[in-house]
Amino acid sequence: MAARKRAREAGQNNDPTVDKMDEDGSSDDDDDDDMNIVNVDFELFNYDPDIDFHGVKTLLRQLFDADAQLFDLSGLSDLIVEQNTIGSTCKVDDKANDAYAFLTVLNLSEHRAKAPVAQLIDYLGERAKKVGGAAAAAVPGVLAALDTNVVGLVLAERLLNMPAEVIPPMWSMLVDEIEAAVEDGEPYGFTHYLVVSRTYYEVASSLDQSERRQKKAREEASLQYFHPEDEEMRKHAAAAGAYPFIKEVESADSKRAFQEMGVKPAGFMMLIEASKFQDAIKAVGDYVGSAA
């Protein structure tokens, strides 16, 4: 599987090669009877407003999960695809196809008067209070001072079956593009990055359980990551944590991961100081590479 980008400058590419294996997860080259290897070329493209609107909107709906209905996703998708020199889509076969993954950063100070961004600023400030800890004060404080803080809102999502190995090139490319944009005098000289992601809790089924057992299960529920790189990136954050969605309409039992476990999705945010962002991206690349 190769990942490369048609970038703003000819010759700029990032082309790691990894193998996508079948569901048994085996990596024994001698066991050809039990494993099929499929070579897939994942290509990274700049945004094209004529092609990428619907694909990005679909992934945004997945990213915000139950709360997606609270936002103007069409307006937000327009902002993302019109900003076509920052961020990437990841596709297979052809640029004209829908994105399998996307990554971008929006300047909150620059766009805060626009309705889709204003909605997100209010939402994330309020949801941060549900995270608790450092995030409860840090994120609302940073968002309340957008005249002095230049905050980059990082939005990233991918289809659930996408291999994690395609993600580090997307992040590295984003860092390079931000540096190039700053050199060109564009408004991407951030003081902070606010990364929005998703996570979930594996919780015991509420079916056929006593109230006492249900309470114990809730207390023991542990945080899990849809995006494994988030676990590494949060180590570099000034504040990070999960928050409950406002529109929780489905029970955990309706999203079972295993026979005895239910899945309760939650939002996830990380506030990273700009001085630590590149180290966080490098750590993600090392982490995904070592876990492959």
C-alpha positions in Angstrom: 0.0 0.0 0.0 1.6 3.2 -1.1 0.6 6.7 0.2 1.7 9.8 -1.7 0.3 13.2 -2.2 -0.3 15.4 -5.3 0.9 18.4 -3.3 1.3 22.1 -3.9 4.8 21.7 -5.2 5.8 19.2 -7.8 8.1 16.5 -6.5 6.8 16.7 -2.9 5.8 13.3 -1.8 5.8 10.8 1.0 5.7 7.2 -0.1 5.9 4.6 2.6 4.9 1.1 1.6 3.0 -1.2 3.9 0.9 -4.3 3.3 -2.8 -4.6 3.9 -3.6 -8.0 5.3 -6.8 -10.0 5.5 -8.8 -10.3 8.7 -6.8 -13.0 10.3 -4.0 -10.5 10.9 -1.2 -13.0 10.2 2.2 -11.7 9.1 4.0 -15.0 8.4 5.2 -14.9 4.8 5.5 -18.7 4.7 1.8 -19.1 5.5 0.5 -18.3 2.0 -2.5 -20.6 2.4 -3.9 -18.7 5.3 -3.2 -15.1 4.2 -4.0 -13.0 1.2 -2.0 -9.8 0.7 -3.6 -7.0 -1.3 -1.5 -4.1 -2.5 -3.5 -0.9 -2.4 -2.3 2.5 -3.5 -3.7 5.1 -1.2 -3.0 8.6 -2.7 -3.2 11.9 -0.9 -4.7 14.8 -2.8 -5.3 18.4 -2.2 -9.0 19.3 -1.8 -11.1 19.9 -4.9 -14.4 21.7 -4.3 -15.9 20.1 -7.3 -15.2 16.6 -6.1 -14.7 16.4 -2.3 -17.7 18.2 -0.8 -19.9 15.1 -0.3 -17.1 12.8 0.8 -15.9 15.3 3.4 -19.4 15.9 4.7 -20.0 12.2 5.2 -16.8 11.9 7.2 -17.7 14.9 9.3 -21.0 13.3 10.1 -19.1 10.2 11.3 -16.6 12.4 13.3 -19.3 14.2 15.2 -21.5 11.1 15.6 -24.8 11.8 17.4 -24.1 15.5 17.6 -23.6 15.9 13.9 -27.2 17.2 13.7 -26.2 20.3 15.7 -23.9 21.7 13.1 -24.1 23.2 9.6 -22.0 20.4 8.0 -22.6 21.7 4.5 -21.1 25.1 5.4 -18.2 23.4 7.3 -17.5 21.1 4.3 -17.4 24.1 2.0 -14.8 25.8 4.2 -12.6 22.7 4.2 -12.7 22.0 0.5 -12.2 25.6 -0.5 -9.0 25.7 1.6 -7.3 23.5 -0.9 -3.6 24.0 -0.2 -3.9 22.9 3.5 -4.7 19.3 4.4 -5.3 16.2 2.5 -7.9 13.7 1.3 -6.9 10.0 1.0 -8.3 8.1 -1.9 -7.9 4.8 -3.8 -7.6 4.6 -7.6 -8.5 8.1 -8.7 -8.9 11.7 -7.6 -12.5 11.7 -8.7 -13.5 9.1 -6.0 -14.8 9.9 -2.6 -12.3 10.3 0.2 -11.5 7.4 2.5 -9.9 9.8 5.0 -9.4 13.5 5.4 -7.3 15.9 7.5 -7.4 19.7 7.7 -6.8 22.6 10.0 -9.0 25.7 10.2 -8.0 29.1 11.7 -10.6 29.7 14.3 -9.7 33.4 14.7 -9.9 33.9 10.9 -13.3 32.1 10.5 -15.0 32.7 13.9 -17.6 35.0 12.5 -18.8 32.3 10.1 -21.8 30.4 11.4 -20.3 26.8 11.0 -17.2 27.8 12.9 -19.0 29.8 15.5 -21.1 26.8 16.3 -18.0 24.6 16.8 -16.3 27.2 19.0 -19.4 27.4 21.3 -19.8 23.6 21.3 -16.2 22.7 22.1 -16.0 25.3 24.8 -19.0 23.8 26.5 -18.1 20.2 25.9 -14.6 20.8 27.4 -16.2 21.5 30.7 -17.5 18.0 30.7 -14.0 16.6 30.1 -12.9 17.8 33.5 -9.3 18.2 34.6 -7.1 20.7 32.8 -9.3 20.8 29.7 -12.3 22.2 31.7 -10.4 25.5 32.1 -7.8 25.4 29.4 -9.9 24.9 26.3 -12.7 27.5 27.1 -10.0 29.9 28.2 -8.1 29.6 24.9 -11.3 29.8 22.8 -12.4 32.9 24.7 -9.3 34.8 23.8 -9.1 34.3 20.0 -8.0 37.9 19.6 -4.6 36.9 21.1 -4.6 33.1 20.7 -4.4 31.8 17.1 -6.0 28.4 17.3 -5.9 25.8 14.6 -8.9 23.5 14.7 -7.7 20.1 13.4 -10.4 17.9 12.0 -9.6 14.4 10.9 -11.6 11.3 10.2 -11.3 8.1 8.2 -13.4 5.0 7.3 -13.2 2.4 10.1 -11.4 -0.2 8.0 -8.6 2.2 6.9 -5.1 1.0 7.9 -3.4 3.3 10.4 -0.2 3.4 8.3 -1.7 6.0 5.9 -2.2 8.5 8.7 1.4 9.6 9.6 2.1 10.8 6.0 -1.1 12.9 6.2 0.0 14.6 9.4 3.6 15.1 8.2 2.3 16.7 5.0 0.0 19.0 7.0 3.0 20.2 9.1 4.9 20.9 5.8 2.0 22.7 4.3 1.5 24.9 7.4 5.2 25.9 7.3 5.0 26.7 3.6 1.8 28.8 4.1 3.4 30.8 6.9 6.4 31.5 4.7 3.9 32.8 2.1 2.3 35.1 4.6 -0.9 33.1 5.0 -2.7 33.0 8.4 -1.5 29.7 9.7 0.9 30.8 12.4 -0.9 29.1 15.2 -0.3 29.4 19.0 -2.4 26.3 19.7 -3.9 23.3 18.0 -7.3 21.9 19.1 -7.6 18.4 17.7 -11.1 16.9 17.6 -11.5 13.2 17.4 -13.7 10.3 18.6 -13.4 7.6 21.2 -15.6 5.1 22.9 -16.2 3.1 26.1 -16.7 -0.6 26.2 -19.4 -1.1 28.7 -21.1 -4.3 29.9 -24.5 -5.0 28.3 -27.5 -3.7 30.2 -29.6 -6.6 29.1 -30.4 -9.2 31.7 -28.4 -7.4 34.4 -29.3 -6.2 37.9 -29.1 -2.5 38.7 -26.1 -3.2 41.0 -24.1 -5.0 38.2 -25.0 -2.2 35.7 -23.6 0.4 38.2 -20.4 -1.5 38.6 -20.0 -1.9 34.9 -20.3 1.9 34.4 -17.7 2.5 37.0 -15.3 0.1 35.3 -15.8 1.3 31.7 -12.5 2.1 30.1 -11.6 4.6 27.4 -10.8 3.1 24.0 -9.6 4.8 20.8 -11.1 4.6 17.3 -7.9 6.2 16.1 -4.9 4.5 17.9 -2.7 7.5 17.2 -4.8 9.6 19.6 -3.4 7.6 22.5 0.1 8.7 21.6 -0.7 12.3 20.6 -2.5 13.0 23.9 0.8 12.6 25.7 1.9 15.9 24.1 -1.3 17.8 24.9 -1.6 20.5 27.5 -5.1 19.2 28.0 -7.0 16.2 26.6 -10.0 14.0 27.3 -13.3 12.5 26.3 -16.7 14.2 26.5 -20.2 12.9 26.2 -22.2 13.7 23.2 -25.3 15.9 23.7 -27.6 13.9 21.5 -27.1 10.4 22.9 -30.0 8.6 21.4 -28.8 5.0 21.1 -27.9 2.7 23.9 -24.6 1.0 24.1 -26.3 -2.3 23.4 -27.2 -1.1 19.9 -23.5 -0.8 19.1 -22.1 -4.0 20.4 -18.4 -4.6 19.7 -18.4 -8.1 21.3 -21.0 -10.5 22.4 -20.9 -9.3 26.0 -19.9 -5.7 25.5 -21.6 -2.6 24.3 -20.0 0.4 22.7 -20.7 3.9 24.0 -19.2 6.5 21.6 -17.8 9.8 22.9 -16.1 12.9 21.6 -12.4 13.5 22.2 -10.4 16.7 22.2 -6.7 17.5 22.6 -5.3 21.0 23.1 -1.6 21.1 21.9 0.7 24.1 22.2 2.2 25.0 18.8 5.7 24.5 20.2 4.9 20.8 20.8 2.9 20.0 17.7 5.8 18.8 15.5 7.0 16.5 18.3 3.5 15.1 18.6 3.3 14.3 14.9 6.7 12.7 14.9 5.6 10.5 17.9 2.5 9.5 16.0 4.7 8.3 13.1 7.0 6.4 15.4 4.0 4.9 17.3 2.1 3.7 14.2 5.3 2.4 12.6 6.2 0.3 15.7 2.6 -1.0 16.0 2.4 -2.1 12.4 
